[in-house]
Structures are given as C-alpha cells and as structure tokens.
C-alpha cells in the first residue's frame, strides 16, 4: 500500500511530498531530495496491522 508522506530534507531544510510502500513493513532506503538532489536516508515504521506509524529522515552520514 502506498502512503503519501511529507519528507523533510536534512540538507536544505525544505519539505516535499513522496510516497512510501508500507506493505513491505518497516524499512530504510535512500531517496534523493526533490529540491537539492542530495541523498536522504528515509526510515519508515509500520505496526503489526500494517499501518504507517513513523517516517524519519537523516543525512546519508547519520
């Protein structure tokens, strides 16, 4: 299931809309910022019922 989320870039400080796939469970992946194109590590948390509970962003160095 794709969920629309707002990601916050830890580099440029801007926010942008993206989609995350919560059907795959909790995960981490890298997505480029839509504004400055730098790599953002995105971590999503999904509970036992498959609901998206948290989205966090970090630099690729954190």
C-alpha positions in Angstrom: 0.0 0.0 0.0 1.4 3.4 -1.0 1.1 6.2 1.6 1.6 9.8 0.7 4.0 11.5 3.2 5.9 14.7 3.5 9.6 14.3 3.8 11.9 16.9 5.3 15.4 17.3 3.8 18.1 17.3 6.4 20.4 19.2 4.0 18.4 22.1 2.5 15.6 22.1 5.1 12.8 22.0 2.5 9.8 19.7 2.6 8.4 17.7 -0.4 5.7 15.1 -1.0 6.7 11.5 -1.6 5.1 8.0 -1.4 6.2 5.1 0.8 5.3 1.5 0.5 4.0 0.4 3.9 3.1 -3.1 2.6 6.7 -4.1 2.8 6.8 -3.4 6.6 9.4 -1.3 8.4 12.3 -0.4 6.3 15.1 2.1 5.4 16.0 3.3 2.0 17.7 6.2 0.2 15.7 8.8 -1.8 17.1 11.9 -3.4 15.7 15.2 -2.2 13.3 16.7 -4.8 14.7 20.1 -4.1 18.5 19.8 -3.7 19.0 16.2 -5.1 21.1 15.1 -2.1 20.7 11.5 -0.8 18.3 11.3 2.2 18.0 8.1 4.3 14.3 7.5 4.9 13.2 5.2 7.7 9.6 4.1 7.9 8.0 2.2 10.8 4.9 0.0 10.3 2.9 -1.6 13.1 1.6 -5.2 13.2 -1.6 -4.2 11.5 0.3 -2.7 8.5 -0.3 1.0 9.5 2.4 3.5 8.9 3.4 4.9 12.3 6.6 6.9 11.8 8.7 8.4 9.0 12.2 9.8 9.7 14.8 11.3 7.5 18.6 11.6 8.1 21.6 12.5 6.1 23.4 9.6 4.5 26.1 10.1 7.1 23.9 9.8 10.2 
